Amino acid sequence: MVTVQGVLVLLIAFMGVLLETSWAEDQLVNVSTLQMFVDKLPDMPLLKGFDVVNGVPKPKSLKIGMYMKTWRFHRDLPATPVFAYGTSERTATVPGPTIEALQGIETFVTWSNYLPSEHILPWDPTIPTAIPASKKGVPTVVHLHGGIHEPASDGSAKAWFTAEFKDRGPAWTQQTYRYRNQQQPGNLWYHDHTMGLTRVNLLAGLIGAYIVCQPEVEGPLRLPSGEFDRTLVVFDRSFRTNGSIYMNSTGNNPSIHPQWQPEYFGDAIIVNGKAWPQLKVRRRKYRFRIINASNARFFKFFFTNGLGFIHVGSDSVYLGKPVETKDFLLGPSEITDVVVDFSKSENANVTLANDAPYPYPSGDPVNDANGKVMQFLIADRSELDPSRVPSTLIQYPVPDLSSASRKRYITMYEYESNTGDPTHLYLNAKPFDAPATEIVKAGTSEVWNVINLTQDNHPLHIHLGLFVVFEQRELVNEEEFKDCMNKLNDAVKCQISKYARGKTVEVPAHEKGWKNVFKMRPGTVTRILLRLAYIHSNASYEFDPTGEPGYVYHCHILDHEDNVMMRPLKLTSSAEEQLVNLTRLQMFVDELPNMPLLKGFDVVNSVPKPKSLKIGMYMKKWRFHRDLPPTPVFAYGTRKRTATVPGPTIEALQGIDTFVTWSNYLPSKHILPWDPTIPTALAVTNKGVPTVVHLHGGIHEPESDGSANAWFTADFKDRGPAWPNRTYRYRNQQHPGNLWYHDHAMGLTRVNLLAGLIGAYIVRHPEVEGPLRLPSGEFDRTLVVFDRSFRTDGSIYMNPTGNNPSIHPQWQPEYFGDAIIVNGKAWPQLKVRRRKYRFRIINASNARFFKFFFTNGLRFIHVGSDSAYLGKPVETKDFLMGPSEITDVVVDFSKSKNANAILANGAPYPYPSGDPVNNENSKVMQFLIADHSEVDSSRVPSRLIQYPVPDISSSSRTRYIAMYEYTSDIDEPTHLYLNGKSYEEPATEIAKAGTSEVWNVINLTEDNHPLHIHLGLFVVLEQKEMVNVEEFTDCMNKLNDAVKCQISKYARGKTVEVPAHEKGWKNVFKMRNGTVTKIFLRFAYIHSNASYEFDPTGEPGYVYHCHILDHEDNVMMRPLKLYLVKNSGSENGCILASDVDSVILPIDAFGGHGALSLARSKRNKPLIIAVEENATVLDDTPDKFGIEAVKVSNYCEAIGVMAAHKAGLNPHSLRRNKIKNLQRTLSPANGYAIKKATAIGQSK
C-alpha cells in the first residue's frame, strides 16, 4: 500500500520529470505531412501454441518477454521507443506475435518482464496504481482477453510484476500462465492489464493477437484461409517530432490528477504496427479478424467504394449465420471477424475508412488523418476462389432467459470536479478495492441490466463469461432517475421500471451472438444474459474458477478502466446456487416432528436430583421437506446420529440443578457466509466455528449465561476472552415456564442459528402447575418456528453479499427466508383430536415477525408469555410475535367447524413497513382435525399463577435506553447501537442485584426492535408515540442524552395499548419505531421477590440487546453489570440496609439499631451470621428478637459461611461440624410456602 507521504514523493518526482523531460517541449508531428499508404501491412510473427508429435497435437510451453526497443511506425517517422512482446528483443514486435492455439490443447506461457526501471510515458500516481515498493521497474501483467481459464492465469490488475520479479503485486501468483483452450474456437487478444497503468502500457505497445483454432469444426466452413486470412490489430497514436509516442503530461484536473485525462486519442491510425498501411490483395474473398486495440477510440468502419462486409464472428465466438453490412461500429477491445470479397470491387484500390466521432458518440468529427485506416490495392483480374461463406456457421445453444439464477443491476457513474471535468468513474458507485458484490455460481446464468448514467458510450468487458445482448432501451426522465440513483444507488428503490420505458435501440444483427464486450450507450439500460460456463457444450468449466484473485468486469476505455471503472467478479461453487422455487414445493406433506426429550434431572428413590448432560454441536444433514435434498446443518444432540434441528427439548425441574457440558464438534469452516468486518469471534488458528450457548430466559451466574465472548471451537482449541468453563450450571430456581437455548457467539449468532443451533428448554414445577389442569402429555407440544430459504442443492441460503459491501462485504440488516419451518419441517401438518391442545410457540427466526392467526377463525387462549405464566388467561384471534419471543397458548379444536385449520402469518417483513407476505411465508402449518369430539379432562382456569404486582415506587433508578441506526452515504444501514455505544465500550447499565429499575426505551430507528434483557424480567408499563421525532432525533444524534434533549417534551404522542397477553413478566418486548416504552425491570426472582441464590456480579456479566440477530451481531448489544454493595457515597453518604450482603455479629449482640434494621430489610435481606465464641455482657440473642440467623462456633466458620453465600450456595444446606441454623419462620428462597422450618441436620 502506498502511503500519503509516498504519493507526495511520487508526485514531486513526477512533476520534476515533467519539467526536465522533452515530453512537454517536443512539438507534435503534423500528421497531415505524412504520406498515407506507403508502408506495407506487416504480418505479425506466428507462434504455435501447441506441438505435434507423431501427428498428435500436444501442449506447448512458450517464453515471451516484454522488451523496450524502437519501432518504426511510418516510413517518414523516426524510430519510436516502444514496449514490445516477443521471444527475444530482436524479434519483438508491435503488436506482438500472433499466438495460434488449438482447441483442447493447453498452451503454457511464461511471461517475462525485461522493461527498464522507468516508463517511457507519463503516468499518474494519484489514481489507484501499481507502484513497486522499490520505486523501480515498470509493473506489467498479461490478460488474455476472451480467454477462459483459472483466475491465477487471468492477469489480475494486482498480479503485476517488475523485471526479474523483484517487485510483485499483492495478487501475483505464478510466472507461467496456463491457457487451457477448452473454449469455442475464435479470436482473442492479449494485452497488459496492470492496475492504473493499462492505458500507458498498451499505448507503449503491449498488445498481441491470439487465435483458438478447431480445424475439424472450422474446416468444413471453407472460409478464406492461409494467406487470405489476416489479423488486423487497429489502434491510434500521436507522435512527437523525435518519433516518440505522445501521451498527455497534464491532466484535465491537474489539482486532483496531475496527468490523468478521461480519454486518449491519436491522429495516426495504426494497423499491425504501421500508420495507414497498404495491402495488395487479389480479386477474391479475404477474411479479416479485426481487433480494436485503441485506448478510447471507436471505429465506424466502411469502404470508400461501397464494398460490404460479411460478418462471421463477433469477439471470441462465431455467429450462427453470416450477416452482411455496409459499415459497422467497433468499440475499444471489440473484435469483429469479417469476410470481404474484393472481386466485387469496381475500383483498383479501396480505402478502409472510419467515421466515428471521438469521444463517441458526441465528440469531434473525424479529420482526414483519423478518418483513414488503410488501403487495399486490388489486382486487375479475378481468379478462381475455392473459399466460401456458408449460410450456416457454428450453432451454439440458444440462450434462455428463464434459466437465469439471478437478476442484477450494474450502474455506470462518472464523477466531476467543480470545473465540470471528470475526476473518476465507478461501476455501482464502488471503487475497485471495495469487496466483490458480483458473486456468481459457476455453471449458471444471470441477467444483468447495465444502466449507463454517463454521457459516454462504455464498452463493457466481462472476464471469463460470455453474454448475449437481449435489449437496449433508452431511459425516460433520465435526470430524475439519476438524482435518485446518486442518492440511493439502488435501481429497484429508484423504480427503474418506471424509467426504462423509452425507445428500444436495435441490437445490430452481427452482434446478437455471444460476446465478451458490448457498447453500453449513454442514457440506456442494456439487458444481457451472462453465462458462466462453456457456451459450446453448456458444461461447467473444467477447472476451479473460484480461486483468488478472481476475475473482473470493466469499461474497456482504458483511461476509464484505470480510474477506476472496474469491479471484482467472484465465482463460487455454492454461494449463489439457484434458489429453490418454493411454489413448486407442496405444503403440509411432512408430519410435525416431536423433538427428542432430555430430562434435566434424575429421580432417585422418588426424590429429584441434579443431573449432568453432555450435548454436542454437530455438522450433519437434515431434510427440511420431503422434496428437498438433505441440507447441511449444525445441530444439537447427545451424539451426531440423534442430533436434530431444532435440538432436543430439555425438561428441567424447578429448584433442581441441571449441568450441561456443551461440546463443539463442528468443522473447521462454516457452512454459511459470514462477515469478519463486524465485531466477530475469530479463532486465533483461523480454524473452527466459534460457538457458545445462551439459555434464553435462564436465571443463573454470568459464567453460565453464554457471553458472546465466551465462545470456543472444537476441542476448546480456541477460546474467547470471556470463556469460563466447559460445564454450565442451570440452577432452575426461577418460576416455571418456557425458555430456549441457542448460539450466542459474537458476530456469528445469526449464521449459527441459521445453520440450526436452536432448541427448547422447559422449567416445570408440578406442584404449582399440576392443579391448573392445562393440556398435558401428548396434548402439550412445543413449536419452534423459523424461516429459511434453500438452494436447489438443498443447502440453506444466506446472502453472500452485503447491502454496503464496501463497508461490510456480507452483512445485511435482516435475513428472511420464504419457507416457514416448524420443528425442522417446512409447513408441516399435525393430526389433532377435537379437544384442547397446549402449544408453546418459540419464534426462533433471525428477523421475521409472525402475526399468527387461524384461517378458520379459531382462537388462542394465552396462558404464558416468554418464560412466565400470566396471572389469568387472555383470549385473542391473532397475535404478533417478535424474534425470540415465546407465547404459551391453548387452542380448542373442538370449536372448529372445519376438518382442518391452517395456522397462518400476516406480518410484513421487515416489520412493520416491509413487503406483504406471499403464499409461502404466509402459511405456517396445518392441523388435521378428527371428526368426533371426545371427553377432555383438561381446562383453562380463570386464574393461573399469581406473582407479586410490580411496584414502580420501589424502583431504585430510572434510565433512558436509546436505539440508533447508522447509514452509509447511499443510505443503507452500516450498524446499530444502543445508547450510541459499541458493545466493547465499558458498561453504563450497572444495576444493584435485588432491586428494580425503570427503563425508558427510545426507538429512533424505522424498525421494530425486540429488546431482550438477560437475567432480568420486566413488565411493560407504557408505550407512547413520540411527537416531532426528527427534531428529537437530531438532538439525540448530537448529544446522546435524553434528558438534555428534553424527552418529556417529545414523549407526548398517542399511547399504544400493550396487548393484554403481554402485560405479565417478560424478557423480550417489541419496541415500536418512534416510541418510548417504559418498563419496570426486576433483578430478583419474581415469584418470591427474593434475591438471587448466586452471585450475579461476576464476569463476564450479562447483556441486553435487540434480538433481530443481524442487528445484535452488528452490534446492537450492550453489557449489563450487577453489583451487590454500592459505594457509600452514592446515597447521601449512607450505607443502606439493602446494600449489605452479609453481616457477622456476636450471638448476644442483636439488639442494636443496625442489626434490627438489617433483619427487617424488605429488599435484598442480608445473610446474618451469629458467632458463639465472642460472648458479651449483652443478652440480645437473635431468638429474643425473632431474627433468622445462621449460628456458627467461631469467626473462621463465619467467614466460610459468608464465602459459601457469596458463591451462591445456600448456607442452610451446609453440613459442616458445629454449624447449625436457628429455627426459621421465613419462606425459603423458592418462594412457595412450606409447613415448618427445618434445622440443619434434621430430616423432614
Secondary structure as UniProt FT lines:
FT   HELIX           4..20
FT   TURN            23..25
FT   HELIX           31..33
FT   STRAND          46..48
FT   STRAND          50..53
FT   TURN            54..55
FT   STRAND          56..71
FT   TURN            75..76
FT   STRAND          80..86
FT   TURN            89..91
FT   STRAND          96..102
FT   TURN            103..104
FT   STRAND          107..113
FT   TURN            125..126
FT   TURN            133..134
FT   STRAND          142..145
FT   HELIX           151..153
FT   TURN            157..158
FT   HELIX           163..165
FT   TURN            170..171
FT   STRAND          176..179
FT   STRAND          186..192
FT   TURN            195..197
FT   HELIX           198..204
FT   STRAND          207..213
FT   HELIX           215..218
FT   HELIX           219..221
FT   HELIX           226..228
FT   STRAND          229..237
FT   STRAND          239..240
FT   TURN            241..242
FT   TURN            254..256
FT   STRAND          268..271
FT   TURN            272..273
FT   STRAND          274..275
FT   STRAND          278..283
FT   STRAND          285..292
FT   STRAND          299..303
FT   TURN            304..305
FT   STRAND          309..314
FT   TURN            315..316
FT   STRAND          317..325
FT   STRAND          327..330
FT   TURN            332..333
FT   STRAND          335..341
FT   HELIX           342..344
FT   STRAND          349..354
FT   TURN            360..362
FT   TURN            368..371
FT   STRAND          372..382
FT   HELIX           401..403
FT   STRAND          404..416
FT   TURN            418..419
FT   STRAND          422..427
FT   TURN            428..429
FT   TURN            432..433
FT   STRAND          438..441
FT   TURN            442..443
FT   STRAND          445..452
FT   STRAND          458..462
FT   STRAND          466..474
FT   HELIX           478..488
FT   TURN            491..495
FT   HELIX           496..499
FT   STRAND          504..505
FT   HELIX           509..511
FT   STRAND          517..520
FT   TURN            522..523
FT   STRAND          524..531
FT   TURN            535..537
FT   TURN            545..546
FT   TURN            548..549
FT   STRAND          551..555
FT   HELIX           558..562
FT   TURN            563..564
FT   STRAND          566..572
FT   TURN            575..576
FT   HELIX           582..584
FT   STRAND          597..599
FT   STRAND          601..604
FT   TURN            605..606
FT   STRAND          607..622
FT   TURN            626..627
FT   STRAND          631..637
FT   HELIX           640..642
FT   STRAND          649..653
FT   TURN            654..655
FT   STRAND          658..664
FT   TURN            676..677
FT   TURN            684..685
FT   STRAND          693..696
FT   HELIX           702..704
FT   TURN            708..709
FT   HELIX           714..716
FT   TURN            721..722
FT   STRAND          727..730
FT   STRAND          737..743
FT   TURN            746..748
FT   HELIX           749..755
FT   STRAND          758..764
FT   HELIX           766..769
FT   HELIX           770..772
FT   HELIX           777..779
FT   STRAND          780..788
FT   STRAND          790..791
FT   TURN            792..793
FT   TURN            805..807
FT   STRAND          819..822
FT   TURN            823..824
FT   STRAND          825..826
FT   STRAND          829..834
FT   STRAND          836..843
FT   STRAND          850..854
FT   TURN            855..856
FT   STRAND          860..865
FT   TURN            866..867
FT   STRAND          868..876
FT   STRAND          878..881
FT   TURN            883..884
FT   STRAND          886..892
FT   HELIX           893..895
FT   STRAND          900..905
FT   TURN            911..913
FT   TURN            919..922
FT   STRAND          923..933
FT   HELIX           952..954
FT   STRAND          955..967
FT   TURN            969..970
FT   STRAND          973..978
FT   TURN            979..980
FT   TURN            983..984
FT   STRAND          989..992
FT   TURN            993..994
FT   STRAND          996..1003
FT   STRAND          1009..1013
FT   STRAND          1017..1025
FT   HELIX           1029..1039
FT   TURN            1042..1046
FT   HELIX           1047..1050
FT   STRAND          1055..1056
FT   HELIX           1060..1062
FT   STRAND          1068..1071
FT   TURN            1073..1074
FT   STRAND          1075..1082
FT   TURN            1086..1088
FT   TURN            1096..1097
FT   TURN            1099..1100
FT   STRAND          1102..1106
FT   HELIX           1109..1113
FT   TURN            1114..1115
FT   STRAND          1117..1123
FT   HELIX           1128..1130
FT   TURN            1132..1133
FT   HELIX           1137..1139
FT   STRAND          1142..1146
FT   TURN            1147..1148
FT   HELIX           1153..1159
FT   STRAND          1167..1171
FT   HELIX           1182..1185
FT   STRAND          1190..1192
FT   HELIX           1195..1206
FT   TURN            1207..1208
FT   HELIX           1211..1213
FT   TURN            1217..1218
FT   STRAND          1220..1221
FT   TURN            1229..1230
FT   TURN            1240..1241
//
